[in-house]
């Protein structure tokens, strides 16, 4: 029995050493997995920001498009082959002016989601340019068929430029809002 005691103790030491080595490997493996998890979380977070930005874009487009039709109807009526009467055109102009003011108010009421807080000040500045663009359009509606709205167009371009910067910073291609916001 005395001979087996040292052998038994040796086996216990080997077993304990093997177990502690296994625990060290698991800790190391968990640390590696956790750093990989951090990268995955970062990638998921980046994907969420992109998704939230695209959702915000669709919401903004819907917000503008729900009230801007009278503006484009007025502009189209001015250049139509069969122009409406002066009274109808005046009514369309008044409707377009009211619609542009409504769009400006709606744009200012758009809230930037908390998920986009990183870009909140940039987005809000862009939205202000968009709202001003519609206000300027409302104030300067012209009965001239080929009227240009340079100030309004410049404000809209500023909006698109600021939003392009946000999209590019988020790793997305800058959208063309002008293509989506015109009926």
C-alpha positions as CSV (number, residue, x, y, z in Angstrom):
1,X,0.0,0.0,0.0
2,X,2.9,2.3,0.7
3,X,4.1,1.8,-2.8
4,X,0.8,2.7,-4.3
5,X,0.4,5.9,-2.3
6,X,3.1,7.9,-4.2
7,X,1.8,6.6,-7.5
8,X,-1.8,7.6,-6.5
9,X,-0.5,11.0,-5.5
10,X,1.3,11.4,-8.8
11,X,-1.8,10.5,-10.7
12,X,-3.8,13.1,-8.6
13,X,-1.2,15.8,-9.4
14,X,-1.3,14.9,-13.1
15,X,-5.1,15.0,-13.1
16,X,-5.2,18.4,-11.3
17,X,-2.6,19.8,-13.7
18,X,-4.5,18.6,-16.7
19,X,-7.7,20.1,-15.4
20,X,-6.1,23.5,-14.6
21,X,-4.5,23.5,-18.1
22,X,-7.9,22.8,-19.7
23,X,-9.4,25.7,-17.7
24,X,-6.6,28.0,-18.9
25,X,-7.3,27.0,-22.5
26,X,-11.0,27.6,-22.1
27,X,-10.4,31.1,-20.6
28,X,-8.0,31.8,-23.5
29,X,-10.6,30.5,-25.9
30,X,-13.4,32.5,-24.3
31,X,-11.2,35.7,-24.5
32,X,-10.6,35.0,-28.2
33,X,-14.3,34.4,-28.7
34,X,-15.2,37.5,-26.7
35,X,-12.9,39.6,-28.9
36,X,-14.5,38.0,-32.0
37,X,-17.8,38.8,-30.4
38,X,-16.8,42.4,-30.0
39,X,-16.0,42.5,-33.7
40,X,-19.3,40.8,-34.5
41,X,-21.1,43.3,-32.3
42,X,-19.4,46.1,-34.0
43,X,-20.3,44.7,-37.4
44,X,-23.9,44.2,-36.2
45,X,-24.0,47.7,-34.9
46,X,-22.7,49.1,-38.2
47,X,-25.3,47.1,-40.0
48,X,-28.0,48.4,-37.7
49,X,-26.9,52.0,-38.3
50,X,-27.1,51.4,-42.0
51,X,-30.5,49.8,-41.7
52,X,-31.7,52.6,-39.5
53,X,-30.4,55.2,-41.9
54,X,-32.2,53.5,-44.8
55,X,-35.4,53.3,-42.7
56,X,-35.1,57.0,-41.9
57,X,-34.6,57.8,-45.6
58,X,-37.8,55.9,-46.5
59,X,-39.7,57.7,-43.7
60,X,-38.5,61.1,-44.9
61,X,-39.4,60.3,-48.5
62,X,-42.9,59.3,-47.4
63,X,-43.3,62.4,-45.3
64,X,-42.4,64.7,-48.1
65,X,-44.3,62.8,-50.8
66,X,-47.6,62.7,-48.9
67,X,-48.1,66.4,-49.4
68,X,-46.0,67.6,-52.3
69,X,-48.2,66.6,-55.3
70,X,-49.8,70.0,-55.7
71,X,-46.4,71.6,-56.2
72,X,-45.6,69.4,-59.2
73,X,-49.2,69.5,-60.5
74,X,-48.9,73.3,-60.6
75,X,-45.5,73.2,-62.4
76,X,-46.8,70.6,-64.9
77,X,-50.0,72.7,-65.6
78,X,-47.9,75.7,-66.5
79,X,-46.2,73.9,-69.3
80,X,-49.1,71.7,-70.4
81,X,-50.3,72.0,-74.0
82,X,-53.8,72.6,-72.8
83,X,-53.2,75.1,-69.9
84,X,-55.9,75.4,-67.3
85,X,-57.8,78.7,-67.0
86,X,-56.3,81.6,-65.1
87,X,-58.6,80.9,-62.2
88,X,-57.7,77.2,-62.1
89,X,-54.0,78.1,-62.3
90,X,-54.4,80.6,-59.5
91,X,-56.1,77.9,-57.4
92,X,-53.3,75.4,-58.2
93,X,-50.7,78.0,-57.3
94,X,-52.4,78.6,-53.9
95,X,-52.6,74.8,-53.3
96,X,-48.9,74.4,-54.3
97,X,-47.9,77.2,-51.9
98,X,-49.9,75.6,-49.1
99,X,-48.4,72.2,-49.9
100,X,-44.9,73.5,-49.8
101,X,-45.4,75.1,-46.4
102,X,-47.0,71.9,-45.1
103,X,-44.0,69.9,-46.4
104,X,-41.6,72.3,-44.7
105,X,-43.5,71.9,-41.4
106,X,-43.6,68.1,-41.8
107,X,-39.9,68.0,-42.4
108,X,-39.2,70.0,-39.3
109,X,-41.3,67.6,-37.3
110,X,-39.3,64.6,-38.4
111,X,-37.4,63.2,-35.5
112,X,-34.0,61.6,-35.9
113,X,-34.2,58.1,-34.3
114,X,-32.0,57.5,-31.2
115,X,-30.1,54.9,-33.2
116,X,-28.7,57.7,-35.4
117,X,-27.6,59.9,-32.6
118,X,-24.0,59.8,-34.0
119,X,-25.3,61.7,-37.0
120,X,-28.1,63.7,-35.4
121,X,-26.7,67.2,-35.7
122,X,-25.7,66.6,-39.4
123,X,-29.1,65.1,-40.2
124,X,-31.0,67.9,-38.4
125,X,-28.9,70.5,-40.4
126,X,-29.8,68.8,-43.6
127,X,-33.5,68.6,-42.7
128,X,-33.5,72.3,-42.0
129,X,-32.1,73.0,-45.5
130,X,-34.8,70.8,-47.0
131,X,-37.5,72.6,-45.0
132,X,-36.1,76.0,-46.1
133,X,-36.0,74.7,-49.7
134,X,-39.8,74.1,-49.6
135,X,-40.4,77.4,-47.8
136,X,-38.4,79.3,-50.4
137,X,-40.3,77.5,-53.2
138,X,-43.6,78.5,-51.6
139,X,-42.6,82.1,-51.4
140,X,-41.3,82.3,-54.9
141,X,-43.8,80.3,-56.9
142,X,-44.0,81.8,-60.4
143,X,-46.7,81.7,-63.1
144,X,-43.9,81.7,-65.7
145,X,-43.8,78.3,-67.5
146,X,-40.0,78.1,-67.4
147,X,-39.5,79.6,-64.0
148,X,-36.3,78.6,-62.2
149,X,-36.0,78.4,-58.4
150,X,-32.3,78.8,-57.9
151,X,-32.4,79.6,-54.2
152,X,-34.7,76.7,-53.5
153,X,-32.6,74.4,-55.7
154,X,-29.4,75.5,-53.9
155,X,-31.0,74.8,-50.5
156,X,-32.1,71.4,-51.7
157,X,-28.6,70.7,-53.1
158,X,-27.2,71.6,-49.6
159,X,-29.6,69.1,-48.0
160,X,-28.5,66.4,-50.4
161,X,-24.8,67.2,-49.9
162,X,-25.2,67.0,-46.1
163,X,-27.1,63.8,-46.2
164,X,-24.5,62.3,-48.7
165,X,-21.8,63.0,-46.1
166,X,-23.8,61.1,-43.4
167,X,-24.4,58.1,-45.8
168,X,-20.8,58.0,-46.8
169,X,-19.6,58.2,-43.1
170,X,-21.9,55.2,-42.4
171,X,-20.4,53.3,-45.3
172,X,-23.3,53.7,-47.7
173,X,-23.6,55.1,-51.1
174,X,-25.2,58.6,-51.1
175,X,-28.8,58.5,-52.3
176,X,-30.3,60.9,-54.8
177,X,-33.2,62.3,-52.8
178,X,-34.2,64.5,-55.8
179,X,-35.1,61.3,-57.7
180,X,-37.3,60.0,-54.8
181,X,-38.9,63.3,-53.8
182,X,-40.3,64.3,-57.2
183,X,-43.6,62.8,-58.1
